[in-house]
C-alpha cells in the first residue's frame, strides 16, 4: 500500500490534546494493549483523512508485542468505536480523535471534514 502522507521524525514538540478528546478517552475502558495500538495509530495517522496504514507485523515490531496482544488491541478499539479497519493494513480513527478528518467512501477526494450528520463508525451492512 502506498500513501501520500509520510510521518516526519518524532520531535520534542508538545502534543496538544483537546479537552473533549481527553474526556472521551477517560470514559473508554481499554487495556494497555488497546491504548498502545491507539497511540501508534494516532502517531501514523494522515492529518487529512484520519487514516493510518500499518500491517499487523509492523505493529507488532513497533510495539514489541505479540500478534495476539496487537489483535486484542485492534479488537478493543473497533468494539468501542475509536478505530476500525477499512481494508488490510488501513485503519480509520474516530473523527473526534482526528479533528474531524475522515476518509470519504467510494474514492471521493481526500481531506473531507466530518459533517454534523455523521454519528460514528460505519454500522453493519444493510440486510445483515
N, C-alpha and C positions, 0 to 999 in steps of 0.2 A: 504494500500500500504506500502511496505517496501522499504527501501533504504539502501545501504551500507554506505552512507555518512550521518553523523550527524554533523551539525554545532556545533562548540565549543561555549563557552560563549563569549559574547561581550568583547572586550578588549579596552584599551586606545590607542592601536597602530594606527598610522595614516594609512588611506586608500589612496593608490596611484591610481589615475585615469589617464590613458594615455591621452595625448593631443588630439588624433584623436577621442577618445570617447567623450571628452568634446565638441569638435566641432560638432559631430553628435547630441548630446543631445541639444545643443544650437539651432540647426535647426529644432528640433521636437517640434511641438506645442501640448503639452498635458496639461491637467488640473492638479490641485493639487492632485486630486484623482488618476489620472494615474501615477503621479510621486511617490506617496506614495506606490501604488501597485508595481511599478517597484523597488523601494528601497527595499521592503520586499522580492521580488523575487531574487534580487541580493544578499541579505544577506543569503538567504536559498539555493542559487544555488550550485550544486555539481561542484567542480572545474574540474572534469574530463569530464563531459558531458554537462555542461551549462544548466542543467535542475533543476527545483525547484519543490518540492512537497508540496502542501498546499491546503486544501479544502476551499471552499467559506466561510464556517462558521469560520474556523480557521483564515482566512484573516480578516474577519470582527472583530473578537475578538482582533487580533494583532493590528489592526489599530484603533479600537474603532469607526468603521464606519458601516453604514447600508449596507444591501445587494445591493440595487440599486446603491449606491456610489461605492462599490467594483466592481460590474458588469460593471459600466461605465468605471472604470479604466482599467479593463481587456480588454474591447472593444477598448478603445483608443490605448492600447499597440499593440493589434492584427492589427488594421487598419493601424498603422504606421510602423508595422513590427519589433518592438522592442522585442516582446514576443508573443508566440502563444501556444494554447493548444495542447498537444499530446494525452491526454486521461484525464479522470476525475481526477482532482487534480494534474496533472503533466503538467508543462509548460516548453517550450524551450525558452531560451533567445537568442537574436540575437548573432551570434558568435563574432561580433565586441565588444560586451559588456563582453564577457567571455574569451577573449584572444584566440579565435578560437575553444574553446571547443564546441562540438556539439554531441548530441546523434545520433548514426548511426541507420538508419531504419532497420527493419527486425530482431532485436535482435542481430545484429553484436556486436563485442566486444566494450566495453566502452573505453573512452579515445581517441577517434578519433579526430584528429586535422583537421580543415577545409582545403580543398584544394582550389586552386585559381579558379577552375571552378564553385564553388558554388556562387550563386548570391543572396542569401537571403532566406526568409522563403518559405515553400512549397506553390505552387500555387493551384488553384482549380483542382479537379480530371480531368483527361483526359476525354474528351467527354461531359463535362458539358457546 
